[in-house]
Amino acid sequence: MTPSKAWSAPRWTTVVVVLLATLCCLFVPALGVKHENFKKCDQSGFCKRNRQFADKAAATTSWTSPYALDPTSLSFSDGILSAVVLKTVKDGQEKVRLPLKVTFLESGVARVTLDEEKRQKGDIVLRHDSKARKERYNEAGAWALVGGLETSKGAALSDKVEEGFTKVFYGKGGKHQAIIRHAPFEIDFQRDGETHVKFNQRGLLNIEHWRQKVEKPQEEKKEGEEAKEEEKKEEAQGEDESTWWEESFGGNTDSKPRGPEAVALDITFPGYEHVFGIPEHATRLSLKTTRGGDGNYKEPYRLYNADVFEYELDSPMTLYGAIPFMQAHRKGSTVGVFWLNAAETWIDVVKPKSIPNPLSLGVLRHTDTQTHWISESGLLDVFVFLGPTPQDLTRQYGELTGFTAMPQSFAIAYHQCRWNYVTDEDVKDVDRRFDKFKIPYDVIWLDIEYTQEKKYFTWDPLTFVNPTKMHKQLDKSERKLVAIIDPHIKNTDNYPVIDELKKKDLAVKNKEGNLYEGWCWPGSSMWIDCFNPAAINWWKGLFKYDSFKGTAPNTFIWNDMNEPSVFNGPETTMPKDNLHFGNWEHRDVHNLYGLTFHNATYQALLERKKGTIRRPFALTRAFYAGSQRIGAMWTGDNLAEWSHLEASIPMILNQGISGFPFAGADVGGFFGNPSKELLTRWYQAGIYYPFFRGHAHIDTRRREPYLAGAPYTEIITQALRLRYQLLPAWYTAFHEAATTGAPIVRPNFYVHPDDEKGFAVDDQLYIGSYGLLAKPVTKEGQSSVDVYLADDQPYYDYFDYTVYQGHGHHNIPAPLEKIPLLMQGGHIIPRRDRPRRSSGLMKYDPFTLVVVLDKDGNAQGTLYLDDGETFEYEQGAYIHRRFSFDGKRNSLSSSNLVDRVTVKGENYLKTMAKVRVEKVIIVGAPKSWRNKKEVVVMEEGKKESARKKTVEMEWFEGGKGRADWAVVRDPKVGVGRGWRIDFD
Ligand SMILES: *[C@@H]1O[C@H](CO)[C@@H](O)[C@H](O)[C@H]1NC(C)=O
C-alpha cells in the first residue's frame, strides 16, 4: 500500500486521537482471556519437567531410554501379555519395577497399561498429614469405559523368535502385530506388516516413580521465596526438583503429599501428516504443532477442565472438557490412541519432515506426526486403534466409552435460552410471542436467577410465583423447560440441601479431610462428590416431583460450572490436594468430576417418575470420554463475534469424531451483542449444530428471533423451519450415532477418507449419512461461499436444484436470505414439510422423500423413527426403513431394516399406521419422464384389490444449470410399510 495524504494529518490531531484512544480504553473493560489465570507448561511442574526431559533427549546424541522390559518376567495368556518394565534410576543403583500389561481386545484394539509396583510398607513415606491414597489412581476406566473389553481369543505370540523382541499377532485374521522391543522398551503397532503407531521411539517414556521425601535442612520460607527457588533451579545440574513436593501458582499452594508422579510417553504416527481430536480446544480440526515456528503454537494442548472466561480462539489452551482421544489420518488409513487418564494432561505435537534422500528420485516427502503425552498422576493406560477407516475408529472408541445416548426428539429441535428469563410471566410471554410470529421452538431455558438466592431446587417466590402453571402452558404445545442445577451448593442457613450434604458427608473434602468450602455463584459453597455412590443416591432424591416442587415431567436439567468452577480456587477450579471419596486426590480425578456430576443428574432424571421412564435430557459444560452416554454438551461462554461463529464449526466437527457428537455452540454468542446480520448468520449455521440453542449473557440486549425485525426475523424463521423440516434426517443421524458411534455432523475427511486435498477442510459439514453438505456463512458481508466438493458426483442446491459437479471448489451464491446447502447425488432424504410450533406437534405428520439421483441414476437412504420419548425402542418399538431408488428398473422401494418385529414393535407400528408418505420428489429426474403423467404404486399387506394403484406424477424442466425434477403427489403409502413405486 502507498501512504495516502490522509495519513499526514497535522500533529495535534494525532495527539487528540491518542488521547481519545487512551480515554476510551480506561473505561472499556478489556475483552479477552486472562492468561495470567491459567498455567503455561513451564508453570506446571510436571509439564515443565517432561518437556525438559524431551529437550534433553533430543539434544543428547544416542539418547537411551532408561526403561527395559525384563524378559524373565514375560508371560502371555488369554490375550494378555504381562511383564515387568524396569526403570533404571540413580545411575543404575536402583531399579523401579513397573508392571506392564498389554491386553489384546477382540475388537482389534490393544491396551497398554504401565503401573508402579507397591513397595514394602514404609518404603514410601507420605507426608504425615496426608489423607490421600497412595496407589496410583487406577479407576478412570471404571467411569469412562462401558464395554469393548473382551480379550482376543486369536491373539498369539509369534513363533519367529528374535532376540530382544516379543511379537504378538492380533486383530481380525491376525493382521495386526505388536512388536515389543525389550531394551530400550518400545512398542511398534503394525497393520498388514506396516508400522502405524510407535511407543517410546523418541525415548520420552517417563514414569516419575514414588520416592521418599528427603527433608533438606531449609531456611524458613519467606516472602519472595519463589524467586529464590527459581535461581536454585537454574543452578541445579540434574533433574528439576523444585516442584516435586509443593508448587504455587497465582497465590495458591498445592501441597503434593505424594511428590512427583507424572506419566509421559511419546507416540509417533509414521507417515501421517494430520492428527485430529483431543477436544476441547478452540482450534482447527487438523491440529497444529506446538513447539513454535511459523504460525504454530508454542504451548502443548492442555486438557484440564476449566471455566475459561472469554476464551481466545486459535489456541491450545484448555477449555471446559477433555477427551484424550487422538486420531491420525492419511490416504487409506486412520489410526489412533486413547490416553485414559483423568489428571491434568498436556500433549505436544510436532511434525518433522524427513529430509528427502537426493539419491532416491521421486520419493514423496514423508511426514511423521510425533506426539508427547504428559499427565500429572495415575496410570499410563493407552488404547491403540489401527483402523483402517475413520468409521472403525469411532465405532471402536464408542464400544469402549459408550455411544451417544438416544435423545428425546424434542432435544434435537430448537432451544431458546437466556441468562435470564426473569419471571414465570416472562417465560410465558416469550412462549406466546414465538407462536404469534409462527417461529418454531421446543424448549425454553432458565439460568441461575430462577432460584431463591442461588439455592438450587428452589424457585424465587417473588419472580417465579407459579412454576406449575408455567409448565402447563408450555406443555400445551408439547414444549419443555430446562432449569439449571450446578454442583456447588450454597453454604447457608435454612437450606435443607446443604444441611443434608454436610450431615450425610457427601461433599468434596479439603486436604485436611474437612469439608471443602469455596466461592461460586451463591457465595460460600460446597461441592457434591459424585464419586461417592451415596451422593448419587441422595442427588436422585432431590429431583423427585415432591422434593423439587414446581417441576413437572416436561422439566429437564442443565449442569453448568461442573469443571468444577470455583471462583477463588487455583485456575478457577478446586485445589488439587482436595480429597474425594476413597481418599483420592482431586489431582487424580479432576477431568472426571464433570462427568460424574452430569451422570448423577441423568440418573436422577431417570428415576423421578414411576411407570414409563422417559429419556433424560441433561446438558453439560464439563465432560470427559464417556459423557456422550449421558447428554449433550455446548462449547461454553463464546463471544458474539464473527470469529467465534467461524470457530464453532471445527470445534463441533471435532466433538463428532471424538465420540461426543451431541454438541453445539451458543447461537448469537454468549458475551456481547451480535449485529442483526451476525445473529441471522449464526442461526443459519446453528441449524447444523447437533445441539441447537440460542443463549445470551445477562448484560446483553434481548435477542429472541422475533425481535430482530424485517427482514431478519423472517430469515431466521426460515432457518428454523429448515431444521424442523429435516428433523427426520437428524433423528436418524442421532440413531446412527447411538448405534455405530458415527458423528452426527461429519468433516470432509470422514466422508471422503481418500481425498487428500480435503483432509484439513473444517468449515463445511455433512449431516449424517444423507449427503447433505452445508457450508455456513461465517464472515460479515459475505454473499457467496466456496464449497469444496470431494468427488465427481452431482451436488444439487437444496432449494433450487442448481447442479454443481467436479472435484474442487465451487462458488455458491449466499445472500443473507440464502443458506448454502447442497445435496450429494445418491441419497434419499426424509423430511416433514408442515410447519408447526414444536417438534412434538409433528409426531404424526406425513413425510416427504427427496430422492437425489447420483450420476448413475441411483439413490439410497434410511429413516429411523420411534416414539421420541421412552425407552421402548430398546424393545423393538421403532420403524427403521431403507429407501432405495434403482435407476435400471426406475423404481423406488421401501424395505424393512428391523430384524424381528416384537410386540412392542407391533404396537408402535399401529400408532403410526396412518402416517404416510405424502410426497416424493425426484431430483435429477430423467428427461424420458417428460411426458409421464402417472406412476404405479404397490403396497404390501393391503387387500389384493387395493394393493396396486396409479398415482399422478409431474415432471419439471430445471433449465439454467438446474436439474430436472419430478413430483409424485400423495402416493398414500404408509411410512412403516413395504411398498414400491414404479416409474416405468
Ligand atoms: C452413573 O451412576 C450410576 C448409578 O448410580 C453408577 O452406577 C455409575 O457408575 C455412574 N457412572 C458414572 C460415569 O458416573
The ligand as a Tripos MOL2 file, in Angstrom:
@<TRIPOS>MOLECULE
LIG
   14    14     1     0     0
SMALL
NO_CHARGES

@<TRIPOS>ATOM
      1 C1        -23.5560  -43.2420   36.9870 C.3       1 LIG1
      2 O1        -24.4690  -43.5650   38.0080 O.3       1 LIG1
      3 C2        -24.7100  -44.9390   38.1370 C.3       1 LIG1
      4 C3        -25.8710  -45.1540   39.0930 C.3       1 LIG1
      5 O2        -25.6360  -44.6590   40.3280 O.3       1 LIG1
      6 C4        -23.4160  -45.5960   38.5770 C.3       1 LIG1
      7 O3        -23.6200  -46.9790   38.7120 O.3       1 LIG1
      8 C5        -22.3330  -45.3220   37.5600 C.3       1 LIG1
      9 O4        -21.1090  -45.7980   37.9960 O.3       1 LIG1
     10 C6        -22.1990  -43.8370   37.3090 C.3       1 LIG1
     11 N1        -21.2980  -43.5890   36.1980 N.am      1 LIG1
     12 C7        -20.5630  -42.5080   36.0820 C.2       1 LIG1
     13 C8        -19.7390  -42.3780   34.8580 C.3       1 LIG1
     14 O5        -20.5240  -41.6230   36.9140 O.2       1 LIG1
@<TRIPOS>BOND
     1     1     2 1
     2     1    10 1
     3     2     3 1
     4     3     4 1
     5     3     6 1
     6     4     5 1
     7     6     7 1
     8     6     8 1
     9     8     9 1
    10     8    10 1
    11    10    11 1
    12    11    12 1
    13    12    13 1
    14    12    14 2
@<TRIPOS>SUBSTRUCTURE
     1 LIG1         1 GROUP 0 **** ****
